[in-house]
Amino acid sequence: MSWIDLQHLLLEQHPTTVAGPEPLTHAELAQQALSFAAGLQIKNIQQIAVHLLDAGDLAIALLGAWRAGVKVVLPADLQEHTRQRLTTQVDTWITTREQLQALFAQALAPAALDLDAGLLVLSTSGSSGEPKLITKTLRQLSNELCVLEELWGKDLGGCAVLGSVITQHIYGLLFRLLWPLCAGRYLLRLPLPFPEDIQQASLSCLASHSGFAWVASPALLKRMGENLDWSALRAVRKVFSSGGPLPTEAAELQEQRLQQRPVEIYGSSETGGVAWRQADSLWQALPGVQLTLNADSALRVDSPWLAQGQSEQTADAAELFADGRFALLGRLDRIIKLEEKRISLPFLEQKLCLHEWVSEVRLGVVAEGRASLGALLVLSVAGVYALRNQGRRAVTQDLREYLKDFCEPLALPRRWRFIEQLPLNAQGKLPQAEVERQLLLARTKLPLIVKQQQVGDEWLLDLQVPVDLAFFSGHFPTAPVVPGVVQVDWALSLAQQLLSLPPRFCGMEVLKFQQLLRPGDAVKLTLSFDQARSKLHFSYGMADARCSSGRILLGPLDV
């Protein structure tokens, strides 16, 4: 593969395509970027905020702004508080293609980009506090891109690059956009957030390319199901993952399916990439990265993609080994005080994750009444089995008993929320404020809707019974099942959202309950409405077994 340094992307061109609904050649991308640069200069714009889902549009905005010497801020999201925080710092916002193209003017001449200008501002995830703005020079980006190509360029060759992460953040920006652009690799404009999207896009890419690389996240890799064509997906050259650690069981499962483990990247907006690992629990520093520990055993990073002469002190506790590899031991900035006692949340989370019932967990402070800890916890398969057969109280008591060996009684979580997956944000992070907000939410009373479709006169819904359904507590404490009245209520409530139904409940007919619905069960709900008889038919089933069914009689409101 030929390589074009970042600074020369508007001077030289690859015979490559930014693919999507509207394919964009490198030449077209450069021309539109130069047109955008001209418009920015005419308007005397000095700093812009850009949030674009389309990688092609983002490339135009970035290269055009950098050609014009304009600083680009990439906000983490478009929430109102984010806009308010940045409103005095930027001259305009670019969030749609129409806003981008509205600034096009007679194109400037191609020119090299200024590598030493601080023209990119990234926003941190805010996972450990208020989001910060991090200014980068193009030289910092360029140095890191060269190392990525040095490490994995030969393995990737001329493959296509697919991504399930957005390009708004440092990981997606480098791996899904700037690296493929510099290397001349075919890349897709839009992210592919679902496994089925990756499957379809990979088959399309294989028709014209020797393989593909996948820029993924731990959140998606943990959700990859069995219903994919894994033999075809084995054409993947590399799977990259970043944003958080990939659980061992998920990495092992991907190795079985793809015959290779994902390459995990450790880093941050502040540091850029720091290290990687693939078939090892220990991390290997990227070429050129120098690591030391401070007095608190937290990593300090020196690298060619930090500001010259500067290093970055992280809050990640680590253990360095003689061969240069290291183990991460958790965040030091998530240490709290309860009743004057210091408690390390990462330490307790690590210990909980060693329990066979726990897949993932995040701890937070519940400030209702006397402050205490709460646990937002994803149960393992064994954990769900224990919940189904012993009940919620027995599971939480066992977990508290297990933790007693590692902490004082006041650090034992008093509130437990069992969830199907951690509510990660677009950066694959879980801000501490969100953990604590989730802990205050009431336990759900509704099923999880996995999929819904209409076939003829019927609606077919794939549902999952939440593992922490509120109704389980009294029905029954040691053997939780979904009450029959709840199943009827779910059927009626979901049908009211999908069908035009009379508003008044008039009774039930042929109600049958044949098989229990338990925590974590995947169930199919079939709904149809007999207009002539004003009857809603419903049926719940798992595999080939019917769980329950009946008819709900409906009528108009009384006059």
Order of alpha helices (4+ residues) and beta strands (2+ residues): beta-beta-alpha-beta-alpha-beta-alpha-beta-alpha-beta-beta-alpha-beta-alpha-beta-alpha-beta-alpha-alpha-beta-alpha-beta-beta-beta-beta-beta-beta-beta-beta-beta-alpha-beta-beta-alpha-alpha-beta-alpha-beta-beta-alpha-beta-beta-beta-beta
